[in-house]
Amino acid sequence: MTTSTQVRPAPQPRPEAPPWALLLRLVTGAVALRRWAVASLVINVVIVVTGGLVRLTASGLGCPTWPRCSETSFVTHPELGVHGAIEFGNRLLTFVLVAVIALTWITAMRLRDESRPEVRGGRRRDLRWLAGGLLLGIPAQIVIGGISVLTHLNPWVVGIHFLVSMALVGLAVGLVRTTWPARPVPVDRGAAVVFARVAFAGMVAAVWLGTVVTGSGPHAGDLNAVRNGLDGGLVAHVHATAVWVTIAFTLALLVLSRTRPVVLLLAVEVLQAALGITQYYLGVPVPLVALHLLGASLSVAAAANVLLAVRRGPTTHLLLRTRADGADARATAAAAR
């Protein structure tokens, strides 16, 4: 018996990927954009908390000028002490924010939606606007932050600085909802949509009044910073009234729409209200104030989520799909048949 041995050709070496291939993978596709959307939301919340810690440690003027840290240097130095290190560290975190948001915007600009290639070649204008809004918010925040330093932490300027941060958190929530499969919550009654909008407006009012309370309180960001001169106790009660109105409309919305976004909003509101009451009667201790700042960011995020989720009647929502999403949808449909 004769046997023959077949000689297989040697495998061809794979071409080496260019050094920029990994970077392209980071900014290509729906999955990448989903990840960057979440990262954008997280970093915007983080920088709110770290900015609050600068104020709570009286380090708001740790770098006494802007854009330099001091008259002779862009970086901190030992003469500025721990306050200079804290403020300069927060400024350095801005570069992380810039990197994350810039990569988010690049990914959104490069994205082609595979579910509708016939519409503008698959380009998603809504995603580009949301990512572009986040990107434009960064220079606005840098300038407002600089003005707050140059005006020696004027409480009204600091309040605007915080409100813009909250707007960026809301934009990031919109981007997360659009890139992830977060479907709208259809409701039969128009009152539910109205309640969702009023709850969101109440949240905006409560957050703004919170900045006014802060401007009249003890945590000014520097021992010599001016205050707004308002009666802190009176403003705190007005702020509390806005919070209770927001909770009341959220409860009314829960009666009409017992859904996860509404339950989440109510839970965050109740926890945030409990924190606010506790810190008020304990003399605004720094740890509770820091948690209250985190709660403010989460409250705005939850309120924006409800505002974008609740829709009147049957509705269609343009989801960003990947090949895996499409395969899952086809498998589900086949199983149903």
N, C-alpha and C positions, 0 to 999 in steps of 0.2 A: 504494500500500500504506500502510495506516494502522497506526501502532504506538502503543502506549500505555505509559506509564511508570508503574509501580506505586510509590507513595510509601510507604516503610516508616516506621512510627511511630518516633519517637525513643526510644532505650533509656531505661528508667526508671533513675534513679540508685539504686545499691545502698544500702540503709540502713547507716548507720555502726554499726560494732560498738561495744558499750559498752566503757569502759576496762578493765573487769575480765574481758573475754572471753579475753585472752591468759592470764591467771592460771587461768581455768577450764580452758583447754586443757592447761595444765601438770599439772593434777590430775585429769584425766578420761581414763578408758579403760585398757585392758590394756597398751597400748604405753607409756603414761606410767608405769604402775606398774612395768613391767619396768625402765625407765630409773632410776626412783627407787630400786628395789631394789639395782641395781648401784652407784648413787651412795652408798647407805647402807653397803654393804660397803666401798667404797673409803675413805670418810671415817672409818669406824671403824678401819681399818688405819692410815690416815695419822695419826690422833690418837694411836695407840699409839706410833708412831715419834717424833712430835714430843714427846710426853710423856717418852719415853726420852732424847731429846736434852736436855731440861731437866735430867734427872738426870745425864747424862753430862758436862754442862758445869758441874756444881755450882751450878745455878741453881734448885734445888728450893725454896729459901727466898729467891729473888730478890724476891718479894713476901712479906714476913715475917709477914703475917697474912691472915685470911680472914673474911668475903668481901671486905673491902677489900684493896687492894694494900699500903697502909701505914696507920698509925693515922689519918691525916688525909686520905687520898685513895683513890678506887677505881681510879685509874690510876697507872702508874709515873711516876717523875720522875727527873731527872738524878742525884740523890743515891743512888739505888738502883743506878746503874751498868748495865753490860751484862747482868748477871744479872737485874736487875729487868725489863729490856726483854724478855729471853728468856722468863721466866716469864709476864709479862703477855701476850706474844704468844701463848703457848700457851692462856692463858685466853680470849683473843679468838677463837681457833679453835673454842672450844666453841660460840660463837654460830653458826658455820657448820654445825657438827654438829646443833645444835638445829633450824636452818632445814631442813636436808635431811631429818632424821628426821620432823619435823612435817609436811612436805609429803608424805612417803611415807605417813604414817598417814592424812592427809586423802584421798589418792588411794585408799588401800585401803578407807576408809569409803565413798567415793562409788562405788566400782566395782560394776558389775553384770555378772556373767559371762554372755555371750551364748549359751554352750553349754548352760546349764541355767536358764533364766528361771523355771521352775516351782518351783525349790527356793529358798525364802526370797526370792523375787523376784530371784534371781541374786546375792544378797549372799554373799560368801565369808567364812565365819567363820574359817577357817584363816589367811587373809591378814590379817584384822583382828587376830587374836591375835598373829601374828608382828610386825606393824608396831606394835601396842600394846606388846609387850614391849620393842622397841627404844626406843620413846618413854619408857616408864617407867624404862628403864635410865639415861637421861640425868640426872634429878634424883638418882638413887642415886649415880652417879659424881661429881656435883658435891659432894654431901654427904661422900662418902668422901674425895674430894680435899681438901676443906676440913679434915676431921679429920686427914689426914696432915700438913697444914701446921701445924695447931694443936698436934699432938703432935711437932713438929720432925722430921718424916719418920721416924716409927717404922717400921722395916722390915716389920713384920707388917701394918700398915695399908696401906703402899705395895703389899705383895704382894696384898692383897685388891683394891685399886684396879686392879691389873693383871689379876687373874683375872676381875673383872667385865667388863673390856674384852674379854677373850677370849670370855666368854659372849655378849657383844653381837655379836662377829664370827661366832660360830656361828649366832645368830639371823638375822643378815643373810644368811648362806649358805642357811639354810632358806627365806628369803623369795625369794632369787634362784632357787633350784631350783624353787620352786612357781610362780613367775611366768613363767619361761622354760621352753621345751620340753625339760627335762632328765629323761628317762625313767628309771625304776628299772632296776637291773641284776638280772634274775631269776637265781637260782642253784638248782641241783638238790639241793645238800647243805646241811643245816642248819649244818654246821661252818663254812661260809663266813660265815653271819650271825653266828655266835659269834665268829669271828676278827675280823670288822669291829667288833663291839662291844668286844672286848678291846683291839684296836688303838686305838680311840677312848679307852677308859678309860686305857690306857697313855699316850696323848698328854696327857690331863688331868693324870695324875700327874707326867709329865715337866715339864709347864709349871709346876705348883705347886712342884715341887722346884727348878726354875730360879729361882723367886722367892726361895726359901730360900737358894740359892747367892748370889744377888744381895745379899740381906740380910746376908751375911757377908763380902762382897767390898769392894773399894775405892771403887766408884762409888755413893756413898751419896746423892748429890743435894746435899750441902752438906758442907763440910769439918768441921763440928762435929756432924754427924748421928750418932746412935748406931747401932751394929750389933747383930745378934742374938746375938753371942757364940759362935756355933757354929764348929766347925772347917771352914773353907771347903774344904779339900782333901777331907775325908771326905764332906761333903755333895755336892761336885761329882762324886765317884765314884758315890754313890748315884743322883744325877741321871742320870749316864751309863748306869747299869744300866737305869733305866726307859726310856731312849731305845733301848737295844739290844733290850730286850724288845718294845717297840713295833714296831721294825723287823722283828724276827723274826716277829711275828704278821702283819705286813703282807706279808712274803714268803710266808708260808703261805697267806694270802688270795689272793695273786697266782697261786699254783699252781692254786687252785680257780676263780678268776675273773680271767681275763686281760682286764681292761677298762680303759678310759681313766681313770676315777676312781682305781682302785687303783694304776695305774702312776704317775699324777700324785702321789699320796700318797707312794709309795716314793721318787720322785725328790726331792720336797721334804724328806723325812726324811733322806735321805743327804746332801744339801747342807747341811741344818741341823746334822747331826752333824759334818760336816767343818768347818763354821764354828766350832762349839763346841770341838772339839779344838784347832783352830788358835789361837783366841783364848786358850785355857787355857795353852798352852805359850808364847805370846808375851806373857803378862802382861796379858791383857784390854785391848788397845788400843781406844780409843774408836771408830774406824771399824768395826772388826770387831764390837764389841758392838752398835753401831747396826744393822748388817746382821743380827745374830743376833736382835734384837728384831723386825725385819721378818720374818725367817724363822719366828719363833714364831707370829706372826699368820697367815702363810701355811700353816704346819703345822696349826694348829687349823682353819683354813678347809678345808683338804684332808681332814682327818680327819672333820670334820662332813659334808663332801660324800659321803665313802664310807659313813659311818653311815646317811645318808639314802638313798643309792643302792641298796645291796645289800639285796635282798629275797628271801625263800624262795619258789621255785616261780613259776608264772605269776601275774602281778599286774597290777592296773589302777591307774593313777595319774591323779588328777584334775588335768589340765593347764588352765592358764588360756589360753583361746583368744580370738583376735581374728577379725574378719571375714576378714582376709587368711589367717590360719591355716586357717580353714574352707574357703576357696576352694582353697588348696593341697592340702588333704586330699581334696577332691572331685575335683580334677584328677588326683591320683595314682591314686585309685580308678578313674576313668574310663579312664586309660591302662592300668591293669592288666587291665581287662575287654577 
